[in-house]
């Protein structure tokens, strides 16, 4: 059995390894369009490779996977985050789980993961061909698939697994659309927010953790650390919200209101009670000298300035009306998203091959037999924290096993 893997990324290598292990008599070839394989794995997690997540903070799969959560819930019964952890440790890569539940190689180096995958593929006899860009797929009468590459070469395979990753402009998915697959329009996910407020952006470098960010008028919200930058906001909270709101923001040309609760999950009542206690205990102290809720002093001075409250004013002179305005700003500070910035290190695409075009158990195409999919080419994407790589390991495992276990 000849099996082609199109794409030498995380999903592609897992699919290739599983295909050979499931059917040792199969011949497996990885075709990568770039000059080297696993380039995205190399830079993920700032070069340390966030392999997966403990999922300890996930109570609903939709929290981690805004798109594809139902399929991921099903597939992870076969190959979960725990299986990923065991798989890499079994193959010589010790892993560590951080306080934020992200899982990294103990070596804190993505090459530990890359070397492991390449070594496994080589040991199993997987052929790796770089600088091979797939242009088209033709169905043959005997069920095999003829692959047409950019260099003019044609190769015929019994099974083909597409693991080409995201396609930001969509052109890379046209050949799959021609075969009859439904394509969900690819758009960016995981990006920062531009905010055109000079005074706010002057706080660049300020980190507040945790905050809750939301898009007013929707149920879209995210919690985590927020970083103020010279162009707006970044950090886990902003990136999570960009993932949840990817479609909505794209439809609105990346312009939307943004609400920030600087006090995290505290309720308005809890914030009020805390401020009243602070005021009662420190009536003569200046408002600027006591910044509540552990807020950075720069941010607290900015909030006071925004409210028109003099920094030298004693807490005792803060009246009820001013206190209410202070509470409102702390729990519902309003800004306007005026565009997106690219999150260059871990750019993720929302969209791809619709899950309605794929068998949910095997990841085989419903319209083109013997064609399988894995990884970000599918309409599955996640928030930051190792969840996107987990989707690659899980779908690669399933697709590789399914493709090689089917009878010719």
N, C-alpha and C positions, 0 to 999 in steps of 0.2 A: 504494500500500500504506500503510495507516494502522497505525502502531506506537505502542503505549503503553508508557511506562517508569514503573513504580510505585515511586517512591522517588528522591529527588534527592540521593543520596550519591555516594561515589566510584564504586561499581559502576554506579550508574544513569547518571552522566554519561559514563563510558567506553562503556557500552552504547549510549547515545543517539548519541554521536559516531561510533561504528563502524557503527551501523545506517544513518546518513545517508551515510557515506562509501562503504559497500558498495553501497547502493542510493540514489543521489542523487534519484531520483524519489519516494522514500518520504516520508511525512509523519510526523514523530516528535514526540511530546509527552511531557514529563516531568511527572508528578503527584507533588507533595510534600505530605505532610500538615501539616508545620510552616509557620511564617511565612517561613522562608528555607531555601535549599538549602545543602548541604555543611557543615552545622553541626558534625558530628563531625570532619570533616577540619580544621576551623578550630582545634579544641582538641587534636588529636592531637600527640604529641611535645612537650607543653608549649607548644603554640601555634607550634611550628616546623615541624611536619608531617614525621614520619618516613616518607618516601615509599615506600621499599623497603629491601632489605638486599643486601649484596654476595654473600651466601650462602657466603662463603669459609670460614666455620667450620662449615658444614653438610655432613656426610658422608652423612647419611640423611635424606630428606625428613620422616620421622617426628619428627626432633628439632625441626623448626620447626612442623609441623602434626600435633598429636596426633590430630586427627580430620580425615579427608579427604586424607591425605598421598598415597595412591595416585592419586586423581583429580588432585591438584595436580601430581604428577610427570608425568602424561600431558598435562595442559593447558598446562604451562609449556614444552612442546616447541613450542607454537604461539606463546605470548606469555610470555616469561620476564622475570626481573628485569633482565636486560641490555636487553631490548626496552623495558621501562618507562623505564630510564635514557635510552635513545636517544630515546624518544618525547617525554619532557618537554624534553630539551635541544633537540630539533628544533623544538619549539613555544615556544621562548624562555625556558625555565626552566633555568639552569645548576644542576647538582647537585654535591654534594660527599660523599665517603665518609669517615666518621669512623674513628678507630682501632678502635672497637668494631664496625665493618662496617655501621653504620646509615647510610642515605643520606638527606640532607636537602637542601632548596633552599639554594643558596649564600647567598641573602638571609636565611636562618634565620627565615623568616616563612611561615606556612601560607597567607597570602593570595597568595603567588606561585603556589601550586598552584591555589587556588580561582579566581583571576583567569584563569589559563590555561584551565581547564576551561570556565568560563562563556563566555569569549571564543570558544573553539572551537565551543561549542554555538550561540552566537548567530550566528557567521559561517556556520554550516551551516544556519541556519534552524530550529533545534530550538525548539519552543514550551515554555515553562516555566510551569506552573500550581501555585502554592502554595496551602495551606489546602484541599487535596483529599485526604481520607482514603478509601481504598478499603474498602468493606464486603463486597462479594460479587462473584463472577464467575459468569456463566451461559453455558453452551455453547449456541450456536445451531446449527440444522440445517445451515447452509451452512458451518460450520467457524469462523465468526467468534466473537469473545468479547464479550459484553455486560458492561460494568463498571458496578457500582452504587456510587455514592459517598455519603458520609455526608450531604451536603446535599440528597440526593434525586435528583441528576442521574444520567442514564444515558448512557453513550457506548459505541459499538460499534467494535471494532478487529479488523484481520486478525491482528495479532500483539500479544502482551502479554509484557513482561519484568518479573518481580517482583524488585525490588532493595531491599526494605524494611528490610534489616538484621536484627539480632537482635530477638527478641521474648521478653524476660525472663519474663513471666508466661504466655506461650503462647496467650493469648486472640487475639492478632493473627494466629494461624495457623489458626484454626478454619475459615475459609472455604476454605483450601487442603485441609484434612483432609476437608471435606465433598465436595470434588471427587474424592476417592479417593487423595490423596497420603498416604504414611506419614510421620508426624511423630515425630522423635526429641525427647523431652521437653527443652525448653530449660531450662538451668540456668546459673548464673554461671560464668565463667572469668576468670582474671586478677584475683586478689584477694589481700589481705594476710592474715596469720595473727594471730589473737589468742592471746596467751600470758599466763595469769594467774600471773605470777611477779614480784612486786614488785621484788625485788633485781635480776632480769634487766632488767626494763623501766626501771629507774633508769639503765641504760646508754644511754638514748635519745639518738640523734644519732651513736652509734658506727657506723662503717662498716668492714666487713672484706671484703677482696677479694683473691683469690677464696676462697669457701667452697664446700662441697658439702652440700646439704640433701637429706634422703631421708625416706621413710616406711618405717620398719622393717617387715620382713615382706613387702615388695613390691620390685619392681625400679624403682620410681619414684624418680628422683633428678634433681637439677639443680645446675648450677654457675654461679657468678657472684658479684657483689657482694651483700652482705647488710647491710641497715640495721636497727638496733634502734630501735624506736619506743616511745612511751609506752603502746602497747597490745600490742606484740608484735614482729613482724618484717615488713619490707617489702624493697624492692629487687629487682633482676632475678632473683636466685636464688629468692626466695620466689614471685615472680609466675610464673616458669617452672614451678615445682613445682605451683602451684595449677592451671595449665593442664593439665599431665600428669595430675594427680590429681582433676580436676574431678568426674568421675562418682563415684569412690570416696568423696571427701569429702562430696558431696551425700547419698549413700546412708547415710553415718554421721553425719549432722547436723553436719558440720564439726567433728567431734571425732576426733582421731587422734594417735598418737605422732609426734614429729618428732625426727630425729637431725641434728645439725650437726657437720660436720667442719671445724674452724676452720683447718686447714692445707691446704685445697684438695684437690688430687689426690695429695698425698704419701701414701705407704703408711705403715702402722703401723711397719714396720721403719725407714723413712727418718726418721720422726719420732723414734723411739728413738735412732737414731744421732746425729741432730742434738742432742738433749738431752744425751746422754752426752759429746759433744764440748764442749758449752757448760759442762757441769759440770766436766769435766777442766781446761778452760782458765781457769775462773773459780771455784775452790773457795772462796775467802774472800768473794766478793761475795754480797750479799743477793739472794734469789730475786726480789724485787720490782723490783730495779734493772735486771735483764736480761730483757726480755720477748722470748721466742723467736719466730721465724717472722714478725717484723715486726708482731706483734699490737699493737693499741692498748693503751696502758698501763692504761686503765680496764678493759678486758676482761681483761687478764692478772691484775690485782688481784682482779677478780670471781672468776676461776677459782681463784685461790689461796684466797680466802675460802670458796668452795664446797667445796673439798677440805679445809678446815680447816688449811691450811699458813700459818704465821706469815710475814708479809711480810719480817721482818728476819732470817729464818733463812738462814744461809750455804748455798750450793749444795752444799758438801761434806757437809752433814748431811742431805741428801735421800737416804733409803735406797731400796733396790730396790723395796720394796712401794709406797712413796709415789710413786716415779718411774713405776711401772706405772699407778697411779691417774691420774697427771697425763697420761700418754700416752693412756689410755682417754678421758679428758675432752676432750682436744684433737682426737681423731679420731672420737669417737662421743658427743658431748654430748647428753643426752636431755632433751626437753621434751614438753609436751602441747599440741596445738592445741585451743583451747577456743572456736572460732568463727572467722568470717571478717569482714574489713573490706572495704568497697567501694573498689575502685581507680577513683575517680570520673572521672579524666581520660580513661581509655581502656578503659571497661567493655566487655567482650566476652562474648557469649553462646555457650555450647556447646550444640549441638542445632539443630533446625530441620527443614527439608524433607530427608527421608532421601535419600541419594545413590542408593538402590535405586529411587527413583521418578523418576530423571532419566537421560536419555541421556548417557552419559559423554563423547561426542564433541561434541554440539551444545548440551547443557544444556537440551534441550527436555523437557517433562514426558512421561512414558510413559503417563499416564492422561488427559491433556487436551491434545490436539494444538494447536499454535500458542501454547502457554504456555511461557515460558522462565524460567530463574532465574539470578541472579548475586549474588555477595556473601554477606554473613553470614546471609541467610535460609536458605541451604543449611547442611547439617551439616558445615561446614568452619570451623575456628578455629585460631588459632596463638598462639605465645608472643609476647612483646613484641620489638620490634626492627625493625618495618616489614613483618613477614610477613603480618599481617592486611590491610594495605592492598595488598600484592602480590596477595593472593587476590582482592581487589576488582577490581584492574586486569585480572588474567588472566581471571577469570570474566566480567567485564563485556565485555571484548574479544570473547571467544568467543560469548557470548549475543547481543551486538549484531550480530555478523557472521552468525551462524547464522540469526537471526530474519529479517534483511532479505534474505538470499540464497536463502531457500526460495521456491519458486514458489507463486503463489496458486492 
